Amino acid sequence: MTDVNAAIRDAFEHTDYDLGDVAVNRRQVRVPVLQQGADPDALTAVIEEALGADAVVAATVTTEAIDGEDTIGTVVSFRYQP
């Protein structure tokens, strides 16, 4: 089984996006991106490339406060299908 957190962090290491704490709860994954207004299609593409397009189910992209702070960022949430 793929270490989802590590795969996502590795994929974003080569982009201009900074990540907050990636959370994996069972098969629900939450990827906070610290840049506000990040391109949703680009974020989803990076995640799909890291995990495989078939592994990312029902991806949603929202703008919200990151880690309970005043920082507003973009969050990608999806179900992981191994």
Buried (B, 14 or more C-beta within 10 A) or exposed (E): EEEBBEBBBEBBEEEEBEBBEBEBEEEEBBBBBBBEEBEBEEBBEBBBEBBEEEBBEEBEBEBEEBEEEEBEBBBBBBEBEE
